Amino acid sequence: MAGENHRTASPVSEVVEAQGHLIDSHIMEAIFDSVVEYGGRFEVEQFSIGRTNGDPSALRLRVEADSEAEMEQLLVQLVALGCTAIDSGDAELAISEKDYCAPEDFYSTTNQKTRVRIGGQWLEARNQRMDAMIVVRDGVATCRRLRDIRAGDPVVVGMKGIRVVPESKERDRLAFAFMSNEISSERQVEIAVAQTAALMRQAREEGKKIVAVAGPVVVHTGGCIAISSLIRCGWINSLLAGNALAVHDIESALFGTSLGVRTADGRLEQHGHRNHMRAINALNHAGSIAKAVHSGRLSTGVMYECVKAGVPFVLAGSLRDDGPLPDTITDMNEAQDAYAEQLKGAGLVLCLSSMLHSIATGNMLPAWVKIVCVDINPAVPTKVSDRGTGHAVGVVTDVGLFLELLAKKLDTK
């Protein structure tokens, strides 16, 4: 019969479960939408709603697709939303055959907390970050970047035995009450500053690091004095930036200009266009930022305060850098590693007018680390918030003003 030649593949079905604050965080809605979007069908077999702030909701769902291939695509979406296939067994492992090369069907991580089932036990992946593979050795699961994969590594492949735990909205949050992923220039800056100060106090009380990711706009907008006081008073525990922040901070400290413009009155300094190169030249003579501080050549500014307070900093280079400064790391892999090292133990990250470095930092962080992104361009906090966490917020305002108000709120001197 003619119809025999056009027979479609038999439908396949899976039963998946999800737990957490599914309604508050709109996760259940996203699960249903994903099934429909990918051409599947679903039937709710069981659903229970958490009755208190601490009680999770639970969902059991039977999903159906027209083929194994379509089901595989659907499961990729559902696992990322926290669904786990019932009775899927252990995660599958395949051995990497070459350095820097993962097996073809490797599982790619998100920034959400991830567990893999090995020998009937759920192992939580360490060093959680997005766009990584999971390597399992000696009962330990670890997220590894592609460039860190080595021949012989057992790498998780496929979608079986994987459980993702999405970050959910905190029902009774106070300090993070304004963190709603809304990017708006209409939010009162004073309110955003007060809430950011509360988050910083909370991080300090919990013994977690506060990391600042800053761009040269901090200098251009007059934020040097404020961020210097935050560093001096222990409110910033690590500083991540590019070559430009340090260059213009040192230019301001040595010559009173930023991009050749006098910081005192905003007027253009005669021949001031060369001052940033004079700053680099002075640091080259000194040998490093720390040596310039210890010799007395550098006696004020953001980098000076970092050295005096023992606050570690990382300067990551780029193609457009002048100089660069002797402290700048020009190998991008090495710079990424240095950033990642400083982000360990972070409870709060302040992204201050640096699109490239803010987005890069967001990609390195697990979803549960809180981020406050301040930029006059709303596209920047939008990109940072789009990394898939309920713990990022954008404040659209002048970063110099924001830092000045923040320093006053935290009573720095």
Buried (B, 14 or more C-beta within 10 A) or exposed (E): EEEEEEEEEEEBEBBBBBBBBBBBBBBBEBBBEBBEEBEBEBEEEEBEEBEEEEEEBBBBBBBBBBBEEBBBBBBBBBBBBBBBBEEBEEBBBBEBEEEEBBBEEBBBBBBBBBBBBBEEEBBEBEBBBBEBBBBBEEEEBBBBBEEBBEEEBBBBBBBBBBBBBBBBBBEEEEBBEBBEBEBEEEBEBEEBBBBBBBBBBBBBEEEBBBBBBBBBBBBBBBBBBBBBBBBBBEBBBBBBBBBBBBBBBBBBBBBBBBBBBBBEEEEEBEEBEEBBEBBBEBBEEBEBBBBBBEEEBBEBBBBBBBBBBEBEBBBBBBEEBEBBBBBBBBEEEEBBBBBBEBBEEBBBBBBBBBBEBBBBBBBBBBBBBBBBBBBBEBEBBBBBBEBBBBBBBBBBBBBBBBBBBBBEBBEBE
